[in-house]
Amino acid sequence: MGRTFFIACFSVAAHRLACSHLHLLLASPPVHPTTIMKIATFNVNSLRKRLPIVLGWLAQQKPDVLCLQETKVQDSEFPLLALAESGYDITYRGMKSYNGVAILSREKPEAVSYGFDDGGELEDARLLRVVIKGIPIINTYVPQGFEIDSPKYQYKLGWYDRLRKYFEKHVSPNKPAIWCGDMNVAPRPIDVHSPEKHLKHVCYHEDARRAYEHTLAWGFQDVFVKLYPDRQQYTFWDYRAPGSLEANRGWRIDHILATAPLAENCLKVDVDVEPRRAKDPSDHTFLWADFSV
């Protein structure tokens, strides 16, 4: 009698435990594995001249997406075959000797768009948007501006205004999106060597910084500043200033920006200075960021 009663009680307890465990399994939300998306940007300053640097960096760092600016090659002469050996899908738009943008991605983009669509100058060799894993990635090579009293500088300021309106039309600040490239603006004093000497430089002048910040305020965050607010790190060292790299007299004018939902998931961002030390380098170097998506 006692043994039978014990077995019966044990069976009931085991059944309840199994049902409780099953209930927890059914009630628990499904676990979605997270993946890391590595985004990089690089003003290559003539792609055909820097092919060994680009191919070497792709092989070593294996980014999911690499945005290039200032490729300086028209589409008919783009080094597609040489880059195709890397295994990346390649989207590009360029012109002879100037400007030019390209995006290399491990996955084929779900959508591609070139330039502005506001009825003004197209600027398709400066603005390229793709969608990868459902995330819009906007690659820009913003005009430098030449001098603050030139029409080119006013064009640069207007370009930022057009870009903000482009964001309003094509992306949402409440959904993941990335904007990266050569912005030709050092936003803060820490982002340029000897800032007091560059107050009238087109990449540090107050109007350029204001235009950039206004565009940023639409809904993008600088992920480098978010993770390392007090770190001084440049991405550009001028050829025309001998010894600028060794003396670290540079500018942070290349940026990776993300909307809030993605910026919150930025795990790491860094600048790889070594390609700037390579043979026949660009005057810029690679900036990259890891996002959990």
C-alpha positions as CSV (number, residue, x, y, z in Angstrom):
1,M,0.0,0.0,0.0
2,G,2.7,2.5,1.0
3,R,4.9,1.6,-2.0
4,T,1.9,2.0,-4.4
5,F,1.0,5.3,-2.9
6,F,4.6,6.6,-3.2
7,I,4.7,5.5,-6.9
8,A,1.4,7.2,-7.6
9,C,2.5,10.5,-6.0
10,F,5.9,10.4,-7.8
11,S,4.0,9.9,-11.1
12,V,1.7,12.8,-10.5
13,A,4.7,15.1,-9.5
14,A,6.7,14.1,-12.6
15,H,3.7,14.7,-14.8
16,R,3.2,18.2,-13.3
17,L,6.9,19.0,-13.7
18,A,6.8,17.9,-17.4
19,C,3.7,20.0,-18.1
20,S,5.3,23.0,-16.3
21,H,8.4,22.6,-18.4
22,L,6.3,22.3,-21.6
23,H,4.4,25.4,-20.6
24,L,7.6,27.4,-20.1
25,L,8.9,26.3,-23.5
26,L,5.6,27.3,-25.2
27,A,5.4,30.6,-23.3
28,S,9.0,31.7,-23.9
29,P,9.6,33.9,-26.9
30,P,11.6,32.4,-29.7
31,V,15.4,33.1,-29.6
32,H,16.7,34.7,-32.8
33,P,20.5,34.3,-33.3
34,T,22.2,37.6,-33.7
35,T,24.8,38.2,-36.4
36,I,27.5,40.8,-36.7
37,M,27.5,43.1,-39.7
38,K,30.8,44.8,-40.4
39,I,30.5,48.0,-42.3
40,A,33.6,49.9,-43.6
41,T,34.2,53.1,-45.6
42,F,37.3,54.3,-47.5
43,N,38.0,57.3,-49.7
44,V,40.3,55.4,-52.1
45,N,41.4,58.4,-54.1
46,S,41.7,56.5,-57.4
47,L,40.5,52.9,-57.2
48,R,42.8,51.7,-60.0
49,K,45.9,53.0,-58.2
50,R,44.8,51.5,-54.8
51,L,43.6,48.1,-56.0
52,P,46.3,46.1,-54.1
53,I,45.4,48.0,-50.9
54,V,41.6,47.4,-51.3
55,L,42.0,43.7,-52.2
56,G,44.4,43.1,-49.4
57,W,42.1,44.8,-46.9
58,L,39.1,42.8,-48.0
59,A,41.0,39.6,-47.7
60,Q,42.3,40.4,-44.3
61,Q,39.4,42.2,-42.6
62,K,36.4,40.5,-44.5
63,P,33.8,43.3,-44.1
64,D,30.2,42.6,-45.0
65,V,30.0,45.9,-46.8
66,L,32.8,48.3,-48.0
67,C,31.8,51.7,-49.2
68,L,34.3,53.5,-51.5
69,Q,34.5,57.1,-52.5
70,E,36.5,59.1,-55.0
71,T,37.0,56.1,-57.2
72,K,37.9,58.4,-60.1
73,V,37.0,56.0,-62.9
74,Q,34.2,56.1,-65.4
75,D,32.0,53.0,-65.5
76,S,33.4,51.7,-68.8
77,E,36.9,51.4,-67.2
78,F,35.9,50.3,-63.7
79,P,38.2,47.4,-62.6
80,L,35.3,45.0,-62.2
81,L,37.1,41.8,-63.1
82,A,39.9,42.5,-60.7
83,L,37.5,43.2,-57.8
84,A,35.2,40.3,-58.7
85,E,38.0,37.9,-57.7
86,S,37.4,39.0,-54.1
87,G,34.0,37.3,-54.2
88,Y,32.1,40.5,-53.4
89,D,29.0,41.8,-55.2
90,I,30.0,45.2,-56.7
91,T,27.7,48.3,-57.3
92,Y,29.3,51.4,-58.7
93,R,28.8,54.7,-60.5
94,G,31.7,56.9,-61.6
95,M,33.0,59.5,-64.0
96,K,36.4,60.2,-65.6
97,S,39.1,61.6,-63.2
98,Y,36.7,62.8,-60.5
99,N,34.3,61.7,-57.8
100,G,32.9,58.1,-58.1
101,V,31.3,55.8,-55.5
102,A,31.1,52.1,-55.1
103,I,29.7,49.5,-52.6
104,L,31.2,46.0,-52.3
105,S,29.0,43.6,-50.4
106,R,29.0,39.9,-49.5
107,E,25.3,39.7,-50.4
108,K,23.7,41.1,-53.5
109,P,21.7,44.2,-52.6
110,E,18.0,43.9,-52.5
111,A,17.7,47.4,-54.0
112,V,20.0,50.0,-55.6
113,S,19.5,53.7,-56.2
114,Y,21.9,56.3,-57.7
115,G,22.0,60.0,-56.9
116,F,19.3,62.5,-55.9
117,D,15.8,62.4,-57.2
118,D,14.7,65.9,-56.4
119,G,14.8,67.4,-59.9
120,G,18.2,69.0,-59.3
121,E,21.6,67.9,-60.4
122,L,21.7,64.1,-60.2
123,E,25.1,63.7,-58.5
124,D,25.0,60.0,-59.1
125,A,28.8,59.8,-58.8
126,R,28.6,61.1,-55.2
127,L,25.5,59.4,-53.8
128,L,24.7,55.6,-53.8
129,R,22.1,53.8,-51.8
130,V,21.7,50.0,-51.4
131,V,19.6,47.8,-49.2
132,I,21.2,44.8,-47.6
133,K,19.5,42.5,-45.1
134,G,16.7,45.0,-45.1
135,I,19.0,47.9,-44.0
136,P,19.4,50.9,-46.2
137,I,23.1,51.9,-46.6
138,I,23.8,55.3,-48.0
139,N,27.3,56.0,-49.3
140,T,28.2,59.7,-49.9
141,Y,31.2,61.6,-51.2
142,V,30.2,65.1,-50.1
143,P,31.7,68.1,-52.2
144,Q,34.8,69.5,-50.6
145,G,33.9,73.1,-51.2
146,F,37.2,74.6,-52.4
147,E,37.2,78.0,-50.6
148,I,34.6,79.6,-48.3
149,D,34.1,82.6,-50.7
150,S,33.5,80.4,-53.7
151,P,30.3,79.1,-55.3
152,K,31.5,75.6,-54.7
153,Y,31.3,76.1,-50.9
154,Q,27.7,77.3,-51.2
155,Y,27.0,74.3,-53.4
156,K,28.4,72.1,-50.6
157,L,26.1,73.7,-48.0
158,G,23.2,73.2,-50.3
159,W,24.2,69.6,-50.9
160,Y,23.8,68.9,-47.2
161,D,20.3,70.4,-47.3
162,R,19.4,68.2,-50.2
163,L,20.7,65.2,-48.4
164,R,18.6,65.8,-45.4
165,K,15.5,66.0,-47.6
166,Y,16.7,62.8,-49.3
167,F,16.7,61.1,-45.9
168,E,13.3,62.3,-45.1
169,K,12.0,60.8,-48.3
170,H,13.8,57.4,-48.4
171,V,14.6,56.3,-44.8
172,S,13.1,56.4,-41.3
173,P,14.9,57.5,-38.1
174,N,13.0,54.8,-36.3
175,K,14.3,52.0,-38.5
176,P,17.8,50.7,-39.0
177,A,19.8,52.7,-41.6
178,I,23.4,53.6,-42.2
179,W,25.0,56.7,-43.7
180,C,28.7,56.6,-44.3
181,G,31.5,58.1,-46.5
182,D,33.7,61.1,-46.9
183,M,31.7,64.0,-45.4
184,N,34.4,66.6,-45.9
185,V,33.5,68.0,-42.4
186,A,35.4,67.7,-39.1
187,P,32.5,68.2,-36.7
188,R,34.4,69.0,-33.5
189,P,37.7,70.7,-32.4
190,I,39.0,67.3,-31.4
191,D,38.5,66.1,-35.0
192,V,41.1,68.3,-36.6
193,H,44.7,69.1,-35.6
194,S,45.3,72.8,-34.6
195,P,41.6,73.7,-34.9
196,E,42.3,77.3,-34.2
197,K,44.2,77.5,-37.5
198,H,41.4,76.0,-39.6
199,L,38.4,78.2,-38.7
200,K,38.1,79.3,-42.3
201,H,38.8,76.0,-43.9
202,V,35.9,74.6,-45.9
203,C,36.0,71.3,-43.9
204,Y,35.9,73.1,-40.5
205,H,34.2,76.4,-41.1
206,E,31.2,77.0,-38.8
207,D,28.7,77.0,-41.7
208,A,29.9,73.6,-42.9
209,R,29.8,72.1,-39.4
210,R,26.3,73.6,-38.9
211,A,25.1,72.1,-42.2
212,Y,26.5,68.7,-41.3
213,E,25.0,68.8,-37.8
214,H,21.6,69.8,-39.2
215,T,21.7,66.8,-41.5
216,L,22.8,64.5,-38.8
217,A,20.1,65.8,-36.5
218,W,17.5,64.3,-38.9
219,G,18.0,61.1,-37.1
220,F,21.6,59.8,-37.4
221,Q,24.2,59.2,-34.7
222,D,28.0,59.2,-35.1
223,V,28.9,55.7,-33.8
224,F,32.5,56.6,-33.3
225,V,31.6,59.5,-31.0
226,K,28.9,57.3,-29.3
227,L,31.4,54.7,-28.3
228,Y,34.5,56.8,-27.9
229,P,33.4,60.5,-27.2
230,D,36.8,61.7,-26.0
231,R,39.1,59.7,-28.3
232,Q,41.1,61.7,-30.9
233,Q,41.4,59.7,-34.1
234,Y,41.9,60.9,-37.6
235,T,41.0,59.3,-40.9
236,F,42.8,61.7,-43.3
237,W,46.3,63.0,-43.5
238,D,47.1,65.5,-46.2
239,Y,49.6,64.6,-48.9
240,R,50.6,68.2,-49.2
241,A,51.8,68.4,-45.6
242,P,55.0,66.5,-45.5
243,G,55.2,64.3,-42.4
244,S,51.6,64.8,-41.5
245,L,51.0,61.1,-40.8
246,E,54.1,60.7,-38.6
247,A,53.2,63.9,-36.7
248,N,49.5,62.9,-36.6
249,R,48.4,66.1,-38.1
250,G,45.1,64.9,-39.6
251,W,41.4,65.3,-39.8
252,R,38.4,63.0,-39.0
253,I,36.2,63.7,-42.0
254,D,35.2,60.1,-42.8
255,H,32.2,58.9,-40.7
256,I,29.9,56.0,-40.1
257,L,26.5,57.1,-38.9
258,A,23.4,55.0,-37.9
259,T,19.8,55.6,-36.9
260,A,19.1,55.0,-33.2
261,P,17.8,51.4,-33.5
262,L,21.1,50.4,-35.2
263,A,23.4,52.8,-33.3
264,E,22.3,51.1,-30.1
265,N,23.7,47.9,-31.5
266,C,27.1,49.2,-32.6
267,L,29.6,47.0,-30.8
268,K,32.9,48.4,-32.0
269,V,34.2,51.1,-34.4
270,D,37.8,51.7,-35.3
271,V,40.2,53.3,-37.8
272,D,42.8,51.1,-39.5
273,V,45.8,53.4,-40.0
274,E,48.1,50.8,-41.5
275,P,46.8,51.2,-45.1
276,R,47.8,54.9,-44.9
277,R,51.4,53.6,-44.4
278,A,51.3,51.3,-47.3
279,K,53.1,51.9,-50.6
280,D,51.3,54.5,-52.8
281,P,48.5,55.0,-50.3
282,S,45.4,57.1,-50.4
283,D,45.4,60.2,-48.2
284,H,42.5,58.6,-46.3
285,T,42.3,55.2,-44.5
286,F,39.6,52.7,-43.6
287,L,37.0,53.3,-40.9
288,W,34.9,50.3,-39.9
289,A,32.1,49.4,-37.4
290,D,30.6,46.2,-36.1
291,F,26.8,46.1,-35.7
292,S,24.7,43.4,-34.1
293,V,21.7,42.8,-36.5
